Every structure is written in structure tokens, then in C-alpha cells.
Amino acid sequence: MFERRLYFHIDWLLLAAVLLIAGFGLSMIYSTTYVTLPDGTGHPGARFWVQLYAVGLGAVALIIFLALDYRFLAEHSLFLYGGLVVLLIYVLVGGGVRAGGSTRWISLGAFNLQPSEFGRIALALILAMYFGENRRGARNYGDLIIAGLFFLVPFFLIAKQPDLGTAVTLVPVCFGIAFLAGLRLRLIAIVAIAAVLLAPVAWKVALKDYQKSRINTFLDPEKDARGAGYQQIQARITVGSGGWKGKGFMKGTQGQYKFLPVADNDFIFSVLAEEQGFIGVLVALGLYLFVILRSLEAARLAKDRIGAYLVGGIISGFAFQVIYNVTMSAGLAPVKGLTLPLMSYGGSSMIATLAAFGLVLNVRMRRFTN
Amino acid sequence: MPDDRRSLTLRLSFMQYLVAVAFAALAIGFWIFQIAQHEKFREMAEENHLRRLPLPAPRGVLLDRDGKVLVDNQSSFNIALVREQTRNLDQTLHILAVATNTDEAQLRETVNRRRREPSYRPIVLIENATPEQYIAMMARRWELPGIIPQQVPARKYPGSEMAAHLFGYVGEVREDQLQHADYSGIEAGAVVGQAGIELAYNQLLMGTDGNKTVIVNSVGREIGLPLGEEPPREGKRLQLTIDADVQKAAEDAFDASGFNGAAVVLDPNNGEVLAFTSRPAYDPNSFSGGIDRATWNALNADELKPLQNRAIQGRYSPGSTFKMAVALAGLEEGVITPKFQVYCGGGATFYGRHFACWKKPGHGTLDLRHAIEQSCDVYFYTVGNMLGVDRINKWATLLGLGVKSNIDLPNEVTGLVPSTAWKQERMHEKWYAGETISVAIGQGAVAVTPVSMAVYMATLANGGTRITPHLVKAIDDGTGLKPVPPPPIQSKIDVSPEKLQAIRDGLWMVVNAGGTGGRARIVGHDVAGKTGTAQVISNTGRLAAARSRKDLRDNGWFVFFAPRDNPQIAGVVFLEHGIHGPNAASLAHHILDTFFAKQDGKPLPAAPTHDDMRLDYKDPYARAGTPVGGGH
């Protein structure tokens, strides 16, 4: 299945960039979770080791998703998709592990797996397959409705956990593939206008109070400086106090003294900005930008539409998540439980993301095969 | 599908541009925060984790004139709240209230009152916490984020009520005080003097708070060692003019008598206050760690007004003690000489109205010395009538009556010696000559404060210099006690010594011959003095009010100086509802006895018992008596 010559077509540069970012993330997690004992000595926190194992498992997943032909995976995407839906239902009907007010995980003994993180891969595969095989692209409303249904099932199952943040990341995957598959610009315009018009209705009907308060707080963080606005204000202080060169590795005050909550997770980029400064931010942003542009290049090079759509969908979701999280890290977007892929603490996210890049490499690597 | 392929490439390029633009925007955003606004956020981050903790400065110690410590400091613990470190304020207050057995509503009120202050500034919730409260708080500390213990120096006063009004008390600075220029540089929550010397000399006593800079994490836990520390500077030590032994004698005398009132004892030569008391009093110690509301309310609601400093804030009719002012006015205005004689037949008629002497059978013919000795009302009616009210006013004022003494204590009130101008201004009425007759024996509108009576006696004692009573003898600015020059005198009159001697002789006779002040006699020390008994209400009014529960017994005065010819002590004892002036003389005796025993190097007299006081409780006006007539 894995021909020797394919080895030479692996995009080592992209792989290196991806692993470099993951390494960056590991070092930031090391910094924010380091445990200092009263006698002055210390040791890395448990989360650092968990994340290190996750990178290892992710590397395995990456190899698997690289080794199997993406066409083979796309052809069997209905099974993968179906399997995911079953797992999501299983989580909802009581098989899941509850934590922090929502049920997102399945216990695997040693660690908990979060199936929703794999939703983007499954959705990208099945939509790439659907649009890539039907030869009509996404110009047909009937096809769009079917694609919409593929999207809505996991979306609702994940939103119901509740985990609106992860559910929302399915939107750019779906939209990215439809866009590449030729979604009519007129339709995009109509949807955009409808969204603007329906926003007040959604505000009234769909959003829960805590979600509304997050948005309210974003618009005026000072109003609730002790509550929800606290994170946003602290995020800006964290980032702004970093300056050019930052305060140095493990020398940040905002993250180290816990003024910024979830520093190893949602706000890991803020801590990077604090400790590594604007220079570190430029390096990290540059790496992410390189990974995204290089991946979109892989889509351009793909030998078939399935490959192009697959990479486009995966990277749309990835880019959306990166841009949103980094914006939030600087206190410029409403605070949402959305992690920074490749850097934030989170085993499932790391494994799923590396697997996804396995697919990106896969498409590029097999651009010459038939 | 070449067309499809081109469209796909186009759309991929579009996505790439979109992402590149988004990243450029992000880079700009980070540049704004991290570079352009770096300084602002750097400071905010420092405010977050660097905390300057105040190190409260102990207030200056108060010493007596011999260097004995009167008011000191002791260590106590406050329990304070740092709001920015709390998670759930209501719950925190509730747990704290239960753990320390305090009133939750009062804690909340304290927090509400200071809610406008920066949330990192500690709010003291429980001042002077008991060891039990402190332990209970520390035991539940993990449930109480934002609750911190503060070690603070607290004021420690000598005896329960000793010199309470003199020392005053301390308390948290009030909001209205913070607006005032005198309190610039003082932060909310600071402890300042609120009465007495503590208030008058607050600036000197306060000292300068120090601080230390520490690193704290988001729940306020201190991390590592302090980064810097500026130690507090203790307030300046003040040496008071008070003589602790004389002060104690005054307190003991009041305790033994059971009466309320005031006593002020001065050095007549320079105005140094040797003793100063007002009764009923309060325990200033109960304020030093923050007074609890119940005690405060009780003090305010008490009908006897223990918070009032009677020595400088009480205005009372002086009665017969006023007669020396009339005598001096008569002598100095040339209206009489010491040999001037008046016949007293138990009363006299002026302007068609009969004025009785306190001694119904009359005194017969008297000169000035004997008129003072016997406190003959008719004699002073006559002199007063010859003088007219304005000349009485002039000389009483020069002696210190009806004006402020300008003692260095806050909120002194002004007494009143009437004049024609005063009546015209206040009542828009003409002064009637008949009104002067009552004024001549210290009745009518005349009202004086005990401290002004002390100045009055000091002025008679030192030959006419109206000294300014004052409380501070020396200040220690850190390099040892430096004497403070006495404040400038208020006025000086040139009195011919012979004329003054007649008054002094009369006063000496009051105590040492046949007068009413015999109880103040001290063998070998020539005490000169004068009693006074002043009605609280007219006798007819008293009959009408007989059923009321108010205490309407007469007030008693004894004013004095000693020795007659080289006075070293002058003062006043005022007994509220003390019935008779001679009762006040009993208290003065113990004060004088102590003063002279100390001067002579003899053992100090023991605190008197109630029986030693030989108080006279017979109330001569309990039944209907003579309608008008001064006391004796």
C-alpha cells in the first residue's frame, strides 16, 4: 500500500513546521504548568507529560492517515462518519464522562477521548467524497441540502453536549469544501445577508444566557471586570505586557501567577506573547501562516477534486480555529472554549489535528499516483 | 473540466489571500498591544502581581510631665478584605461572620461604605480581632479568599476612664474628614485621632506608614520574599504638661464623690495644664480597636452625655465664683476701694424689686475682704449696680470669662458674660439696669466653661496675665524631647497689687477663716478659693418641675489657687448637681493635697473614700425657698 517512492514526495517542510508548532506548544505548557515546590525545586506538571504522550499518539495517527490512500479513506468515509455519529450519540445517551458542566469524553481507561475533535476529519472526508464524486460540484441546491444534513447531524450532537465551540468549527469545514466545490457567490451573498438579518432572532431564541453574556462582555469588558470580562482584560494585559522580547521562558507574571485563567489551554497564545514577546508572536504566526498556505498549495496540487476538497475543508477548519483563538488571546474576540490547534493542551485535539495533517501530506504525496 | 480546475485554483488563491490578510491583521493587533501600548499593559501587569502592603506606623506615645508613659501602643490584629481576590463576596462574608461570631450585616455595610475604593485596597472588617476570632479565621482561610490578617499597632490608654476627654480617642478616618486639607495624604481606612489630644495633635502623632512590596498570585497568596520594604516611622512622642499624680488625684476624688462634672488644674504662671477631667467619661480603649456599634450607640444615647467634654464644652452659671470679677471691676474702675463698706440686712431693693441675700438674717456691715469671705450677695448687688453691666463684662473678659481659653483641644465652646451690646444684638432689646443685679452674683445670663474658670483663677493668681492653657510640654522628633515654648498669652492687665491683694485676702479667708471653703484648707500652703452654688433651674420652676425625673439639684463650684502669695497651682472643680459649692471644695482638697505632698517630697495621700469626702447632700431648695438669691 505504501510505495517506497511516495516517501520522497512527503512534504517534509510542512511536517517540520507542524511539529515545530507542537513543540512550541509543549514548551508553553511546560512553562505554565511547572510545579514549584516550597523548597525551591520543582518538576513539570502532569499536563506536560500528557501532552507529550498525545504528540506521540498523534504522530502514530499521522502516519496511519498518511499511509492509507486518502481515496481509500474517502471511499469508506461513510463508515468513518457513521462511526463518529454513533460515538457522539453514545456520549450523549450516558456513556460519556462529565466534566465542567458538559459531557464530551469517552473514558478509555488511561485517558479520555473526545470524539467531537475527530468530527472535522470525518465531515471533511465525507463532504470531499460527496462533492468530488458527484461531478456537479456544489452548484446544485439538492446537493447542498444533502451536504447540509451531513453537517447538521454532528453539529447538533456536539452542540448538545454542550460544546458550541467545537461544533462551530464544523462550519468552516463545510463552508470551505462547498466554496471550493463551486458554491455560487450569489448564494454566499444571500446567506450572508440572511445571517445579518437573522442574528437578532438567533440572539433571542438560540443563545443561552451564558453565551449572551460572553458576547455582551466582549463588547464592554469593563462592565463585568470581576466576572466574564476579567479574562478578556487579563488577556490584553498578558499580551501587552510582553513587549518586544517578552518576559522570558517561565518568567511571565500573568500566566505564572494565574491571573490569566486556562493559560495552558484557551489562552496559551497569550502566554506565548507574554513570555516570548512580539518576536515570538511573529515566529508562531509565521509558522501557522506557512502551514496554512503550504497546505492550500497541496490542495492546488492535488490530483483530484476529492483531494483538493479534503485538504481545503481540513485547512478551513484549522485556519478558522487558529485565527479565532489568536484573536481571542489578545482579548479581541469573545471568550469561547476554542483551543489553539497544535499548541493548546488537549490530547484528542492534538491527535486529531496531527491525523488531519497526515491527510494533507497524504494528498500532496499522492499527487502523481493513479 | 478545465473550467472547474481554473475555478478551484482561483478559489484556493482567494482563500490564501484571505488567510494572509487575517494574519497580517493579527500581527498588527499584537503590535498595537505589545509595542505601541506596551507601557500601559506593563504597568497593569505590575499592578496585578506586585502589591504594596501598608505597614501601619505606631502613633506617638504620650508621656506625662515627669516622663511617665500615659498612652502607649500594643499590637493587635485586624481582619481585612481584599475584594479583588474574593470569588463570592456574599459567601465569604457569611463564612467570616459565622466563624468569628460577628454581625454579617455590619460587615456588609462596612464593605458597601467603601465600595468605591480600588478593589485591591484592604478593607478592615474586624478591628482588633480577639485571639479566638483570629484563630477561627486562619483555620478557615482556604474558604476565605481575599480575607487577610493585618498586624496593627493599637492604642493603649492607662486606666479605664482616666483623662478620657483629655486623650480623646482614635478611629478610622471619616469620609468628610478625607475631603479636608488637614487630611491630605491620608488614605481611607487610616486610623486618626477623633477627639481630644489625639485629634488636636493628630498630625504629629500619626507617623508615616511604611510599606513592603510583595509578589502575589491571583488569589492573593504572597509568593517568595518581599521585593522591597520601607519601614514605618513612628509618630512623634509628646510630653504632656499633665502630672499623672495630680490627674489621678482628680480622678480619684471624682470617683469617691460619685458626682459628675469637670476639673481643670493649671500652673497659673505659664498655663500648663496639670490635670484635666470630665465626668462621666468613657473608656478610650474601647475605641482603639474600632468601637462596636452597641457601645457607640449606648454612649450617644446616654442622657448624661459621657462623650461631652464638660471642661471645655459645658456652659454653666458660675454663681458666687463670679464675684471676684465684679470686685476687680469695682476696684479697677475706681468705683470702690477695698475699704468700701456695705450694710447687708438680708436683702436690698433695686429698681423697685427686692433682691435677697443668701443669708436671711443678713451680714451686717462688711468691707470687700469680708464680703468675699462671706459671699455676701447684697455687697455685690451694690457694687454691680454702681458699675453697670458693661464694665463688669469688660473686666470679666480680661480675666478670661465669656471667651475661649484657646486651650489646645478641639471644639471648645465660648461662655457668656452679658453686655448691653450683646443683648441688643441677640434680642434687639435694651438692657435694663435691674438685670445687672443678678449678673453681679453670677446669675442671669452668665454662663462659663470650667476651663475658663481655671484661667480666671490663674489670672487672679498671677497678677493679671491671661495665660493660654496648654497640654504639650515637649515634642520628641526622634532626637530626644525638645521643649515647646508656651503659647502666647491672651491678654495682660496692669492691676495694682494692693487692689488684687484685697481679693486674694478674701479668697484666703474663704478657705482659712470663716468662709465656705474650709474643706480645701491645707496646712502650711495658704489655699485661696471660692465656692459657688448655682441653680440649675429657678426655685419656682423647680417646684413646678418637681415631678419630672430630671436631676435639678444645684451645681457646685470650687475655684482656687495656692499658695496665696506665690501661686503655683490654680484650678476649678465643678460638680454637676453637686448641690453645694463646699462639696466641690472637698474634691479640690485631695487634688491640692496631692500636689503639695509631691512638691514637698512627702508620700502622696491615698485615694479618698466616699466618707472622706464628707459630702453634704442636704438640698436647701428642695422645698420652696427664697425666690432669688445666689449661693454661697
Interface residues (C-beta under 8 A of the other chain):
Chain A: G137 G176 F179 L180 G182 R226 Q234 R236 I237 T238 V239 G240 S241 G242 G243 W244 T253 Q254 Y257 K258 F259 A273 G277 F278 V281 L282 L285 Y288 L289 I292 L293 L296 A299 R300 R305 A308 G312 I315 S316 A319 I323 V326 T327 A330 L332
Chain B: D4 S7 L8 T9 R11 L12 M15 Q16 V19 A20 A22 F23 L26 A27 G29 F30 W31 F33 Q34 I35 Q37 H38 K40 F41 R42 M44 A45 E46 N48 H49 E84 S119 I215 V216 N217 S218 V219 I223
